[in-house]
């Protein structure tokens, strides 16, 4: 009888810590491997960095396009365009220039 009581005492001493360890491992694995866990957080951070880089490139391209189209607005004339318009309207040019008139 003493052996059975001793086995029960030792099992009780081992079962609860083992159960808590299993629960801790279960939640620890889900903390790392879950859809909202630490690995998913790293993937989201990488996607965020890629999107930020793409946004920066698109912003730079948009600014460049805005600069190019600014010359097309009425009332704003680029110095080269102004010289070309003056030569066309005044029918004047420099001696070393070749003028090809369109329509």
N, CA and C of each residue as an Amber inpcrd file, in Angstrom:
protein
   309
   0.7880000  -1.1750000   0.0000000   0.0000000   0.0000000   0.0000000
   0.8450000   1.2610000   0.0000000   1.9610000   1.2100000   0.6760000
   2.8330000   2.3830000   0.7190000   3.3760000   2.7180000  -0.6690000
   3.5710000   1.7030000  -1.4920000   4.1060000   1.9340000  -2.8400000
   3.0720000   2.6640000  -3.6870000   1.8080000   2.2980000  -3.5890000
   0.7570000   2.9430000  -4.3710000   0.5890000   4.4000000  -3.9470000
   0.6550000   4.6890000  -2.6690000   0.5560000   6.0690000  -2.1800000
   1.7580000   6.8880000  -2.6480000   2.9170000   6.3140000  -2.6070000
   4.1370000   7.0080000  -3.0590000   4.0570000   7.3070000  -4.5610000
   3.5390000   6.3760000  -5.3480000   3.3950000   6.5920000  -6.8040000
   2.3850000   7.7180000  -7.0550000   1.2720000   7.7400000  -6.3050000
   0.2770000   8.8030000  -6.4680000   0.8750000  10.1650000  -6.1400000
   1.6640000  10.2600000  -5.0650000   2.2970000  11.5170000  -4.6820000
   3.2480000  12.0040000  -5.7710000   4.0470000  11.1090000  -6.2930000
   5.0110000  11.4970000  -7.3410000   4.3090000  11.8890000  -8.6360000
   3.2240000  11.1490000  -8.9510000   2.4680000  11.4960000 -10.1540000
   1.8280000  12.8750000 -10.0150000   1.2730000  13.1490000  -8.8150000
   0.6980000  14.4620000  -8.5890000   1.7570000  15.5510000  -8.6980000
   2.9260000  15.2890000  -8.2710000   4.0170000  16.2660000  -8.3290000
   4.4770000  16.4830000  -9.7720000   4.2580000  15.5000000 -10.6320000
   4.7120000  15.6010000 -12.0180000   3.5880000  16.0330000 -12.9630000
   2.3570000  15.6040000 -12.6940000   1.2570000  15.8280000 -13.6280000
   0.9520000  17.3130000 -13.7910000   0.7890000  18.0680000 -12.7160000
   0.4350000  19.4850000 -12.8340000   1.5040000  20.3160000 -13.5340000
   2.7490000  20.1920000 -13.1600000   3.7620000  20.9570000 -13.9130000
   3.8220000  20.5410000 -15.3890000   3.6350000  19.2520000 -15.6590000
   3.6410000  18.7730000 -17.0380000   2.4370000  19.3300000 -17.8120000
   1.2780000  19.3960000 -17.1770000   0.0890000  19.9550000 -17.8190000
   0.2880000  21.4410000 -18.1100000   0.8150000  22.1770000 -17.1520000
   1.0720000  23.5950000 -17.3810000   2.1280000  23.8080000 -18.4560000
   3.1250000  22.9560000 -18.5010000   4.1490000  23.0580000 -19.5450000
   3.5350000  22.7970000 -20.9230000   2.6390000  21.8210000 -21.0100000
   1.9690000  21.5390000 -22.2920000   1.1150000  22.7200000 -22.7300000
   0.3890000  23.3110000 -21.7980000  -0.4390000  24.4790000 -22.1290000
   0.4480000  25.6410000 -22.5770000   1.5620000  25.8590000 -21.8860000
   2.4780000  26.9440000 -22.2450000   3.0790000  26.7100000 -23.6310000
   3.4380000  25.4830000 -23.9410000   3.9780000  25.1660000 -25.2640000
   2.9130000  25.3770000 -26.3310000   1.6890000  24.9760000 -26.0480000
   0.5870000  25.1430000 -26.9990000   0.3990000  26.6250000 -27.3480000
   0.2970000  27.4530000 -26.3150000   0.1020000  28.8790000 -26.5760000
   1.3470000  29.5220000 -27.1740000   2.5070000  29.0520000 -26.7960000
   3.7530000  29.5870000 -27.3720000   3.8600000  29.2980000 -28.8560000
   3.4930000  28.0920000 -29.2500000   3.5220000  27.7440000 -30.6770000
   2.5310000  28.6060000 -31.4470000   1.3510000  28.8070000 -30.8960000
   0.3530000  29.6340000 -31.5870000   0.7390000  31.1120000 -31.5840000
   1.4820000  31.5400000 -30.5940000   1.9740000  32.9160000 -30.5800000
   2.9130000  33.1730000 -31.7490000   3.6990000  32.1800000 -32.0970000
   4.6760000  32.3480000 -33.1750000   4.0880000  31.9810000 -34.5270000
   3.3700000  30.8830000 -34.6320000   2.9710000  30.3300000 -35.9280000
   1.5610000  30.7010000 -36.3730000   0.8010000  31.4030000 -35.6000000
  -0.5840000  31.7120000 -35.9220000  -0.6670000  32.7230000 -37.0650000
  -1.8740000  32.9030000 -37.6280000  -2.0730000  33.8830000 -38.6980000
  -1.8270000  35.3060000 -38.2140000  -1.9430000  35.5170000 -36.9210000
  -1.7070000  36.8310000 -36.3400000  -0.5090000  36.7910000 -35.3900000
   0.3670000  35.8390000 -35.5730000   1.5010000  35.6640000 -34.6820000
   2.7190000  36.4730000 -35.1070000   3.8430000  36.1290000 -34.5140000
   5.0740000  36.8800000 -34.7540000   5.5910000  36.7140000 -36.1780000
   5.4560000  35.5420000 -36.7570000   5.9080000  35.3510000 -38.1400000
   5.0420000  36.1630000 -39.1030000   3.7490000  36.2080000 -38.8520000
   2.8590000  37.0110000 -39.6930000   3.1860000  38.4920000 -39.5390000
   3.5840000  38.9030000 -38.3540000   3.9750000  40.2940000 -38.1310000
   5.1940000  40.6560000 -38.9730000   6.1440000  39.7520000 -39.0900000
   7.3200000  40.0030000 -39.9330000   6.9130000  40.1340000 -41.4010000
   6.0010000  39.2950000 -41.8590000   5.5300000  39.3700000 -43.2450000
   4.8240000  40.7000000 -43.4860000   3.9920000  41.1250000 -42.5220000
   3.3000000  42.4080000 -42.6590000   4.3000000  43.5630000 -42.6980000
   5.3400000  43.4910000 -41.8840000   6.3630000  44.5380000 -41.8910000
   7.0830000  44.5970000 -43.2310000   7.3720000  43.4490000 -43.8260000
   8.0190000  43.4260000 -45.1370000   7.1010000  44.0030000 -46.2040000
   5.8140000  43.6510000 -46.1510000   4.8550000  44.2040000 -47.1150000
   4.7280000  45.7130000 -46.9410000   4.7370000  46.1690000 -45.7050000
   4.6450000  47.5990000 -45.4340000   5.8610000  48.3380000 -45.9780000
   7.0500000  47.7710000 -45.8060000   8.2600000  48.3990000 -46.3310000
   8.2360000  48.4430000 -47.8590000   7.7610000  47.3670000 -48.4920000
   7.6670000  47.3470000 -49.9570000   6.6530000  48.3750000 -50.4460000
   5.5300000  48.4940000 -49.7460000   4.5130000  49.4690000 -50.1410000
   5.0220000  50.8950000 -49.9440000   5.7900000  51.1220000 -48.8930000
   6.3500000  52.4580000 -48.6610000   7.3520000  52.8150000 -49.7610000
   8.1650000  51.8540000 -50.1800000   9.1190000  52.1040000 -51.2640000
   8.3840000  52.3750000 -52.5800000   7.3220000  51.6200000 -52.8330000
   6.5410000  51.8400000 -54.0480000   5.8640000  53.2080000 -54.0110000
   5.3660000  53.5980000 -52.8450000   4.7510000  54.9200000 -52.7010000
   5.7640000  56.0210000 -52.9760000   6.9740000  55.8630000 -52.4710000
   8.0260000  56.8590000 -52.7080000   8.3460000  56.9740000 -54.1980000
   8.4440000  55.8440000 -54.8780000   8.7400000  55.8660000 -56.3180000
   7.5890000  56.5020000 -57.1010000   6.3600000  56.1640000 -56.7470000
   5.2120000  56.7400000 -57.4460000   5.0730000  58.2350000 -57.1640000
   5.3960000  58.6500000 -55.9530000   5.3530000  60.0730000 -55.6260000
   6.3830000  60.8410000 -56.4350000   7.5780000  60.2760000 -56.5700000
   8.6250000  60.9090000 -57.3750000   8.1980000  60.9950000 -58.8310000
   7.6040000  59.9440000 -59.3520000   7.1400000  59.9490000 -60.7400000
   6.0140000  60.9630000 -60.9300000   5.1110000  61.0660000 -59.9600000
   4.0160000  62.0270000 -60.0560000   4.5410000  63.4590000 -60.0560000
   5.5090000  63.7370000 -59.2180000   6.0840000  65.0810000 -59.1680000
   6.7700000  65.4150000 -60.4870000   7.4730000  64.4400000 -61.0620000
   8.1290000  64.6690000 -62.3580000   7.0960000  64.9330000 -63.4460000
   5.9950000  64.1920000 -63.4430000   4.9410000  64.4160000 -64.4330000
   4.2700000  65.7740000 -64.2380000   4.0950000  66.1720000 -62.9940000
   3.5060000  67.4830000 -62.7370000   4.4160000  68.5990000 -63.2480000
   5.7260000  68.4250000 -63.0810000   6.6710000  69.4210000 -63.6090000
   6.5940000  69.5010000 -65.1260000   6.4920000  68.3440000 -65.7710000
   6.4240000  68.3360000 -67.2300000   5.1340000  68.9520000 -67.7480000
   4.0380000  68.6790000 -67.0730000   2.7650000  69.2150000 -67.5500000
   2.5520000  70.6580000 -67.1340000   3.3560000  71.1750000 -66.2240000
   3.2280000  72.5710000 -65.8190000   3.5040000  73.4950000 -67.0010000
   4.3510000  73.0600000 -67.9300000   4.6660000  73.8870000 -69.1090000
   3.4620000  74.0180000 -70.0320000   2.5090000  73.1290000 -69.9280000
   1.3550000  73.1430000 -70.8260000   0.2240000  74.0480000 -70.3440000
   0.3210000  74.5630000 -69.1630000  -0.7380000  75.4170000 -68.6300000
  -0.7350000  76.7730000 -69.3370000  -1.8970000  77.3300000 -69.5870000
  -1.9200000  78.6610000 -70.1970000  -1.3970000  79.7050000 -69.2090000
  -0.6680000  80.6450000 -69.7180000  -0.1130000  81.6840000 -68.8670000
   1.2730000  81.3620000 -68.3420000   1.7280000  80.1560000 -68.4960000
   3.0690000  79.7850000 -68.0530000   3.8750000  79.4090000 -69.2880000
   4.9550000  80.1240000 -69.5090000   5.7370000  79.8760000 -70.7120000
   7.1800000  79.5780000 -70.3320000   7.6990000  78.5230000 -70.8700000
   9.0950000  78.1460000 -70.6860000   9.9490000  79.0690000 -71.5540000
  11.1360000  79.4610000 -71.1130000  11.9740000  80.3710000 -71.9050000
  12.2710000  79.8580000 -73.3200000  12.5210000  78.5670000 -73.4870000
  12.7730000  78.0290000 -74.8210000  11.5140000  78.1070000 -75.6750000
  10.3730000  77.8210000 -75.0610000   9.1150000  77.8950000 -75.7840000
   8.8010000  79.3400000 -76.1630000   9.1190000  80.2710000 -75.2890000
   8.8950000  81.6770000 -75.5730000   9.7280000  82.1280000 -76.7660000
  10.9910000  81.7140000 -76.8140000  11.8540000  82.0770000 -77.9350000
  11.3270000  81.4670000 -79.2280000  10.8750000  80.2370000 -79.1690000
  10.3420000  79.5840000 -80.3710000   9.0820000  80.2880000 -80.8530000
   8.2030000  80.6550000 -79.9420000   6.9830000  81.3450000 -80.3340000
   7.2820000  82.7280000 -80.9110000   8.2410000  83.4190000 -80.3210000
   8.6030000  84.7500000 -80.8360000   9.1760000  84.6430000 -82.2430000
  10.0370000  83.6750000 -82.4900000  10.6150000  83.5060000 -83.8300000
   9.5400000  83.1420000 -84.8460000   8.5890000  82.2920000 -84.4290000
   7.5240000  81.8850000 -85.3430000   6.6160000  83.0720000 -85.6790000
   6.2080000  83.8250000 -84.6710000   5.2750000  84.9260000 -84.9030000
   5.9390000  86.1040000 -85.6130000   7.2160000  86.3370000 -85.3220000
   7.9150000  87.4530000 -85.9500000   8.6070000  87.0540000 -87.2450000
   8.5880000  85.7880000 -87.5500000   9.2710000  85.2520000 -88.7440000
  10.7330000  85.6620000 -88.7700000  11.3890000  85.5080000 -87.6530000
  12.8020000  85.8600000 -87.5440000  13.5640000  84.6440000 -87.0210000
  14.8480000  84.6060000 -87.3250000  15.6950000  83.5390000 -86.8380000
  17.1410000  83.9900000 -86.8660000  18.0030000  83.1870000 -86.3190000
  19.4290000  83.4960000 -86.3380000  20.0040000  83.0830000 -87.6820000
  21.1260000  83.6900000 -88.0840000  21.6880000  83.3870000 -89.4030000
  22.0940000  81.9210000 -89.5700000  22.5170000  81.2490000 -88.5090000
  22.9740000  79.8700000 -88.6420000  21.8710000  78.8460000 -88.4000000
  20.6300000  79.2700000 -88.3030000  19.5280000  78.3580000 -88.0660000
  18.8550000  77.9540000 -89.3650000  18.3620000  76.7270000 -89.3570000
  17.5560000  76.2550000 -90.4790000  16.1330000  76.1390000 -89.9490000
  15.2180000  76.8110000 -90.5840000  13.8430000  76.8500000 -90.1380000
  13.0040000  75.9770000 -91.0520000  12.3070000  75.0370000 -90.4770000
  11.3910000  74.1850000 -91.2180000   9.9970000  74.4700000 -90.6920000
   9.1820000  75.0640000 -91.5020000   7.8530000  75.4270000 -91.0650000
   6.8930000  74.2940000 -91.3190000   6.0540000  74.0750000 -90.3730000
   5.0220000  73.0420000 -90.5090000   3.7820000  73.6670000 -91.1060000
   2.6710000  73.1920000 -90.7840000   1.3940000  73.6580000 -91.2960000
   1.2170000  75.1110000 -91.0730000
